[in-house]
Amino acid sequence: MPDELDLLRAANPVPADGLHFRDGPLDHDAERRLNQLRHGSGPFGRRRTRWMWSLATVAVVAAAALALLLVGPNTVPAVAAPRPLIVQAGSTPVPLARMAEIAEAAAADGSPELRKGTHVQTWSMGMSEDEPPITLPVERVVRWRADASRTELVVATDPRQPGRPVLSEGDGGTGLVEDGHVISEQTFGPSWSDAPPESTPPHDPGLLKAYLQEAQHRSTVLTTPELLDAVGVLLDHWTLGAREDAAVARMLADAEGLRPVGRVTDRLGRPGQAYVYDGHGSRQMLIMDPATGAVLGLEDTATVAEPKWGLKAGDVMDYSAWMR
C-alpha cells in the first residue's frame, strides 16, 4: 500500500508552484482537487474506505464495543456493520434499458427539478491492521442558498437501530453518542467554482458521462466501477431532477457488466431494483427506484477477504442512501 504521506502529497490541491499558492484564492482545478479530498473521491477513494483510523482510535472503539457487549442482552452493539442487501427470492429482474424508459416517462413533465445540495445516509468502514473493521453511520444534509453559500449538517444516526447509541468520531476520539448527535454544523461562504461536480450537471446522457469524467479528473473513458463511483460523487453534490435521473439511467443502461438481479428493500425501507457489477475483490450494487428510475443507493461489498485489514468476504465496505 502506498505511504499515506505520499498519497497526500500527490493529492495536494495547491502545489507550491501554483499561481494561487499562499494567501490567494484557489483556482478551479485546486478547488476540484480539494473537493476530492473532502468527499473521498481522490487517492483514498470511495471504493476502499472513507477513514483509515489510527491504532489508538481503533483501541478506543474496541473498548466501547466491549463495554456494549457487557451491559446486557437488551443493548444492540452500535458497531455492527450492515449486512449486504438481499435480493428477494423469485423477484423478476428489470433490465436497465427498461428502467431508463421508466425514468424517461417519469421525466415527461420535467418535475421534480434539479436542486443543488444533498441529503444522504452513509455507512463507511474504517480499517486497521491490528483491530477489526468498524463502521460509522452518518447522515449529512447540505443546503445551498441563493447567494451560493451553503450549510452542512452532519449527525450520527443509524436508521437500522432508531434511538440506540451510535458510534461516532469526534474531537475527543471515537465513542458512543446519542442517536441524532450533531457531529458538525457549518456554514460556508459563496463558492465560485464552475467546474464539475459543482457546475450544473447536464441532462443529456452523453454530456453527463463527459461531465462525470471531468469531475473524476480522468483523461480516459470511465470504466463501469468508476462510473458508479462518479454517480455517487454527483449525488453527494446534487439532488437530481427527473430529467437528470433519466440521463443517469440511460447512461448506466449502456455500461458494461452491470446486470439486473431483482428486487431489494434498501436500508431506509424503500423498495428498489438492484443491479450488480462484480469487480476485482468487490461487488458494487446499484439500487434504483422502480417507479421513477432514480438512484436510491450504492453498496460496495468485499468478495475477497483481506486478513491484514480484518476484512472478510461479505463485509459491506461502503453504503450510501440518498434522500429527497
N, C-alpha and C positions, 0 to 999 in steps of 0.2 A: 504494500500500500504506500503511495507517495507520502513523503513527510508533509504534515499539515501546514508547516510554515511555508514550504514551497508552494503548496496549493494557494495559500493566502496571498503570497507574493504574485503568483500568476494571475490571481483574480483582482488584484489591486485596481480599483476603479479610477484612480487618479495617479498615474505614474509620475515620477519626479520630473520627467522631461515633457510632461503635458503642458498645454497652453494655459490651463486653468489651475495649475498647481498652487498650493498655499491658500491664500485667503479669497481667491476669486471664485465665482460660481462654477458649478460643474457644467461641462459641456454635455451634449445629448448622449454621446457614447459613454461618458463616465457615469451619467445618471442611470443608463440602462444596465451597466455592469454592477452598479451599486444595488439596483433592484434585484439582480440575480443573487447577490449575496444575501439580501434581506429576505427573499422569498424562496430560497432553496432551489433555484434552477441553474445555478452555476456549477463550479467544480465539485461541490459537495452533493448537489443534485437531489431531486425528489426520489429517484429510484433507489438510492442507498439508505439514507436516513436524514432527518432534519436536525438531529442532535448527535454529537459524539461526546458523551459525558466523560468527565474526569473520574478516576477511580474513587476519589473522595466523595464525589456526588453519588456515585452508584452505591457506595457503602452506606450513605445516609438513607437511600431508597430501600436498600435491603433491610436495614434496621426497621424502617417504617413498615415494610411488608411483614416482617416477623412479628412486630407488635400487633398488627391487624389479625394475624392468624392466632394469636394468643388470647385475644379479648373475648372470644366466644363464637359459637356457631351462627349467631344472628348477624354478624358483620361480614359483608362481602368484600374481599380484598380489592382495593381500588386500583391495584397494579395489574389486574388481569388484562391481558391483551385480547382484542376481539378475535373471534374465530372467523375463518373465511366464510363468505356468504355461500349459502347452499341453494343450488338450483332446484326448483320444485319438481318433484318426480312427475313425469307424464306431461309436463307443460310443453307447448309447441314453440320451438324457436322461431323468431320473426327475423327474416333476412334484413340486413342493414339497408338494402335498397328499398325495401318496403317501409322501413322506419323513416327513411328520407322522404318518401312520398307522404307519409303521415305528417311529418314536420312541415312540409311544403303546403299541404292542405290547411294545417293549423295557422300558417302564416298568411293566409289569403287576405285577411283584413288588416294585417300589419300590426296587430296588438298581441301581447304586450310589447312595449317599446324598449329598446336598449337603454340601460342605466349604468352609469359608472359607479363602481363600488361593489362590495360583495358581502355575503353572509354565508359562512362556511363552518362546518364542524369537522375537526380532524382528529385522527388518532395516529400519532407518529412515534416510531420506535427509536429508542436510544440504546446503543450497544457499547459494551466494554469487553476487554479481553478477559477480565477476571470475574465478572458478575453476569447473571442472566440478563437478557434484554428486558427493558421496561418501557411501557407505552404511556405517553401523556395525552390525555384528551383535552382539546381546546376548542372553544367557539370564538370566532372572530367576526366582527361586524365593521365594515368600512363604509362610510357615507361621505359623499362629496357635496360641497356647497357651490352656489352659483359663482363665487369668486375664485374657484379652482382650489380652495383649501379643502381639507378633509379631516374627519375624525376617525379614530380607530379604537375600538373597544375589544379587549381580549379577556375572556373569562375561562376559568377552569370548570368544566362540566362534562358529564358523561351521560347522554340520554339513555344508555342501557341500564343505568343504576340511578334513577332520579332521587335526589335527596340524600344520597350516600356521600361519604367523604371522597374527595378526588385528589389524586396525586398531581402535584404541581411543582414547577420550578420557578423560584423567585430569587430576590437578593439574598435571602437567608439560606439558600441552598434548596434542596428538594425535599418535600414532605407533604403531608396531608393537609388539605384545606377544605372548607365547606363547599358544597355544591353551589356553583354560581359565584365563587370568589373572583373578584376583579383582579386580574394579573396586571393589566395596564389599561389606561385610558388617556389617549393623547390627541392633540390637535396639531395638524401640520399646516404650514403656510402654503400659499399657492404654488403649484407645480407648473413649470413652463415647458415640460417635455412634450414633443410632438412625434415621438418615435414609439413603435410597438414595445410593450403592450399598453403604454399609456395613451397612445393615439387611438382614435375611434376605429374599431375593427370593421372591415367591410362585410357585406352580406352576400357576396359572390364567392362560391366555393374555391375557385382558382385563386382569386385575390386573397382570400382568407388564408389559404395554405402558404402563400408567399409572405403574408403578414406574420404568420406564426414562425416561419423560417427566420425572418429578420428578428423577431422577438427572442428567439433562441440563439441568435448570433451564429447561425450555421451558413456555410457557403455552399453546401450541397443540399439536395432534396432530403427532407426529413424521413427517416425510417418510421415504421408504424409505432414502435415504442416511443421514439422521440416525438412523434405527432401527438400521441396520447398525453405525454408529459406537457407538451406545449398547450394542449387544450386545458389542462389543469392550471397552467400559468394564466391563461386567458380568463378562466373563471375565477381566479383569485384576484382579478382586477375589475371584471365587468359582470354585471347581471344581464345576461343576453336577452334580447327581444326575440319575438317569434321568427323574424327573418334571419337573424343570426343563428338561432337554433337550427333552422332549416339548412343553412350553409354548412354548419358543423356536421350535421347528419349526412348530407350529401358528400362532403369531403371524406368522412370516415367510411362511407359506403364503398369508396374506391381504394381504401387502404388494404394492403396485402396481409393475409394471415389473421385478420380479425374475424372470428367466427361466432355465429349466434349459438347460444346454449340453452335458452329458455327463460322462464320467469324466476325472479327472486323478489324478496322483500328486503329493502335496504335497512340500514341501521337507524333510520328515523321512522321506520314503519311504513314506508311508501312502496307501492308495487312498482316493479321495473322489469325491463327486458335486459338480459345480460349478454355481453359479447366479450370473448376472451382472446387474448394474444399470449401464446406460450413462447417465452423467450429463453435466454440462457440463464438458468438458475432462478427464474421468477415467472410468475403468471400475472398479467395485468387484466383486470376485469373492468369493463366499462358498463355502467348501469344507466339506462335511458328510460324516460317517461313513456309508457306505451301509448298515451293519449296525445302527446304533443311532440315527441321526439327530442325533447330537451335532455341534456346530460344531467343526471342526478348525482352520480358519484363515480369515483375511480378507486379501485383496490389493487394493491401490489402485494402479492403473496410469494414467499420463498418456496421454491420447489426443490432446492438442494440445500442440505444442511451445511452450515459453516461453523464447525465446533470452536474455532478460535474466538468467535464472537458469541457463542452460546445460541446461535440461530438454528432452529430446527425446520425441516421441511414442513410446510403448512402454516408457518408463522406469518401473520399479517404485518408487513413492514410499514405500510402506509395506507391510510384510507382517508378520503375526503368526501364529504356530502354537502352539496351546495343547495342553498335555500333561496326563496324569492320573497 
